[in-house]
Amino acid sequence: MFKGFKKGLENYREIYDIYLKFFYSKLDELLANPLYKHKYALIHNQKIEGVFDTFDNAITNAVSKFQPYDYIIQHIISRNETTGFLYSVFAPA
C-alpha cells in the first residue's frame, strides 16, 4: 500500500490514522483470543504482522523488517482499560 513511501513526516498523520483505524477495527477480534490480551500488535500495511509478549520484542521485530514511519505497535487492551503508560509507536526515526 505504501511502497516507496517517502521518509519524513509529510504523510505521517494520514498513515498513522489509517493504521490506528485498522487496529481498532480488529481490536474485538484480538481481545477474543485470550492469548493476545495485554500483548503488543505490530501493524504494517493494514495487516497484523505479529503479536508479541513485550513492547521490546515488537519494536525489535518491526525495525528489522520495515522502513521507518511504515508501521505502528499497539497495546492490546480493551477500550475502557488503562495502563500506566499507553504505547503507540509509529516507527521511531
ZADO-1210 file (C-alpha; in nm, 4 decimals, padded with zeros to 6 digits):
<atoms>
<atom x="00.0000" y="00.0000" z="00.0000" code="MET" pos="1"/>
<atom x="00.2760" y="00.2469" z="00.0867" code="PHE" pos="2"/>
<atom x="00.5573" y="00.1159" z="-00.1331" code="LYS" pos="3"/>
<atom x="00.8024" y="00.3921" z="-00.1997" code="GLY" pos="4"/>
<atom x="00.6707" y="00.5929" z="00.0942" code="PHE" pos="5"/>
<atom x="00.8985" y="00.8923" z="00.1303" code="LYS" pos="6"/>
<atom x="01.0631" y="00.9086" z="00.4700" code="LYS" pos="7"/>
<atom x="00.9599" y="01.2081" z="00.6697" code="GLY" pos="8"/>
<atom x="00.6565" y="01.3499" z="00.8330" code="LEU" pos="9"/>
<atom x="00.4602" y="01.4738" z="00.5309" code="GLU" pos="10"/>
<atom x="00.2118" y="01.1868" z="00.5418" code="ASN" pos="11"/>
<atom x="00.2794" y="01.0786" z="00.8990" code="TYR" pos="12"/>
<atom x="-00.0599" y="01.1696" z="01.0420" code="ARG" pos="13"/>
<atom x="-00.2570" y="01.0265" z="00.7499" code="GLU" pos="14"/>
<atom x="-00.0729" y="00.6919" z="00.7566" code="ILE" pos="15"/>
<atom x="-00.0874" y="00.6748" z="01.1368" code="TYR" pos="16"/>
<atom x="-00.4636" y="00.7353" z="01.1307" code="ASP" pos="17"/>
<atom x="-00.5149" y="00.4602" z="00.8714" code="ILE" pos="18"/>
<atom x="-00.3157" y="00.2079" z="01.0748" code="TYR" pos="19"/>
<atom x="-00.4820" y="00.3084" z="01.4012" code="LEU" pos="20"/>
<atom x="-00.8293" y="00.2797" z="01.2480" code="LYS" pos="21"/>
<atom x="-00.7347" y="-00.0674" z="01.1203" code="PHE" pos="22"/>
<atom x="-00.6133" y="-00.1672" z="01.4690" code="PHE" pos="23"/>
<atom x="-00.9406" y="-00.0594" z="01.6298" code="TYR" pos="24"/>
<atom x="-01.1384" y="-00.2470" z="01.3625" code="SER" pos="25"/>
<atom x="-00.9552" y="-00.5654" z="01.4718" code="LYS" pos="26"/>
<atom x="-00.9472" y="-00.4985" z="01.8461" code="LEU" pos="27"/>
<atom x="-01.2539" y="-00.7066" z="01.9383" code="ASP" pos="28"/>
<atom x="-01.1173" y="-00.9987" z="01.7361" code="GLU" pos="29"/>
<atom x="-00.7793" y="-00.9689" z="01.9091" code="LEU" pos="30"/>
<atom x="-00.9373" y="-00.9451" z="02.2546" code="LEU" pos="31"/>
<atom x="-01.1491" y="-01.2552" z="02.1839" code="ALA" pos="32"/>
<atom x="-00.8275" y="-01.4568" z="02.1862" code="ASN" pos="33"/>
<atom x="-00.7099" y="-01.4774" z="02.5497" code="PRO" pos="34"/>
<atom x="-00.3533" y="-01.5344" z="02.4292" code="LEU" pos="35"/>
<atom x="-00.3424" y="-01.1833" z="02.2784" code="TYR" pos="36"/>
<atom x="-00.4828" y="-00.9740" z="02.5629" code="LYS" pos="37"/>
<atom x="-00.2207" y="-00.7386" z="02.7113" code="HIS" pos="38"/>
<atom x="00.0255" y="-00.8171" z="02.4317" code="LYS" pos="39"/>
<atom x="00.1513" y="-00.5862" z="02.1551" code="TYR" pos="40"/>
<atom x="00.0297" y="-00.5885" z="01.7944" code="ALA" pos="41"/>
<atom x="00.2635" y="-00.4922" z="01.5118" code="LEU" pos="42"/>
<atom x="00.0684" y="-00.3418" z="01.2220" code="ILE" pos="43"/>
<atom x="00.2061" y="-00.2809" z="00.8739" code="HIS" pos="44"/>
<atom x="00.0098" y="-00.2158" z="00.5533" code="ASN" pos="45"/>
<atom x="-00.3211" y="-00.2726" z="00.7322" code="GLN" pos="46"/>
<atom x="-00.2161" y="-00.6209" z="00.8362" code="LYS" pos="47"/>
<atom x="-00.1313" y="-00.7585" z="01.1783" code="ILE" pos="48"/>
<atom x="00.2235" y="-00.8778" z="01.1256" code="GLU" pos="49"/>
<atom x="00.2587" y="-01.0290" z="01.4694" code="GLY" pos="50"/>
<atom x="00.1561" y="-01.0243" z="01.8323" code="VAL" pos="51"/>
<atom x="00.4369" y="-01.0031" z="02.0867" code="PHE" pos="52"/>
<atom x="00.4676" y="-01.0577" z="02.4606" code="ASP" pos="53"/>
<atom x="00.6637" y="-00.7372" z="02.5133" code="THR" pos="54"/>
<atom x="00.6892" y="-00.3976" z="02.3532" code="PHE" pos="55"/>
<atom x="01.0650" y="-00.4523" z="02.3132" code="ASP" pos="56"/>
<atom x="01.0083" y="-00.7709" z="02.1124" code="ASN" pos="57"/>
<atom x="00.7545" y="-00.5943" z="01.8905" code="ALA" pos="58"/>
<atom x="00.9773" y="-00.2961" z="01.8163" code="ILE" pos="59"/>
<atom x="01.2827" y="-00.5164" z="01.7550" code="THR" pos="60"/>
<atom x="01.0859" y="-00.7197" z="01.5023" code="ASN" pos="61"/>
<atom x="00.9433" y="-00.4087" z="01.3348" code="ALA" pos="62"/>
<atom x="01.2767" y="-00.2327" z="01.2972" code="VAL" pos="63"/>
<atom x="01.4318" y="-00.5426" z="01.1412" code="SER" pos="64"/>
<atom x="01.1556" y="-00.5744" z="00.8792" code="LYS" pos="65"/>
<atom x="01.0067" y="-00.2372" z="00.7923" code="PHE" pos="66"/>
<atom x="01.1005" y="00.1132" z="00.6898" code="GLN" pos="67"/>
<atom x="01.0629" y="00.3947" z="00.9411" code="PRO" pos="68"/>
<atom x="00.7172" y="00.5531" z="00.9507" code="TYR" pos="69"/>
<atom x="00.5571" y="00.2454" z="00.7954" code="ASP" pos="70"/>
<atom x="00.4229" y="00.0558" z="01.0973" code="TYR" pos="71"/>
<atom x="00.2629" y="00.1016" z="01.4371" code="ILE" pos="72"/>
<atom x="00.2695" y="-00.1002" z="01.7568" code="ILE" pos="73"/>
<atom x="-00.0407" y="-00.1023" z="01.9738" code="GLN" pos="74"/>
<atom x="-00.1074" y="-00.2463" z="02.3180" code="HIS" pos="75"/>
<atom x="-00.3970" y="-00.4933" z="02.3010" code="ILE" pos="76"/>
<atom x="-00.6276" y="-00.3815" z="02.5801" code="ILE" pos="77"/>
<atom x="-01.0000" y="-00.3124" z="02.5908" code="SER" pos="78"/>
<atom x="-01.1164" y="00.0390" z="02.5137" code="ARG" pos="79"/>
<atom x="-01.2174" y="00.1052" z="02.8747" code="ASN" pos="80"/>
<atom x="-00.8955" y="-00.0332" z="03.0224" code="GLU" pos="81"/>
<atom x="-00.5980" y="00.1869" z="03.1006" code="THR" pos="82"/>
<atom x="-00.2345" y="00.1238" z="03.1753" code="THR" pos="83"/>
<atom x="00.0276" y="00.3341" z="03.3476" code="GLY" pos="84"/>
<atom x="00.1695" y="00.4270" z="03.0094" code="PHE" pos="85"/>
<atom x="-00.0021" y="00.3830" z="02.6750" code="LEU" pos="86"/>
<atom x="00.2149" y="00.2681" z="02.3883" code="TYR" pos="87"/>
<atom x="00.1529" y="00.3931" z="02.0413" code="SER" pos="88"/>
<atom x="00.4567" y="00.3777" z="01.8228" code="VAL" pos="89"/>
<atom x="00.4862" y="00.4886" z="01.4677" code="PHE" pos="90"/>
<atom x="00.8365" y="00.3978" z="01.3566" code="ALA" pos="91"/>
<atom x="01.0979" y="00.5860" z="01.5542" code="PRO" pos="92"/>
<atom x="01.3401" y="00.7923" z="01.3491" code="ALA" pos="93"/>
</atoms>
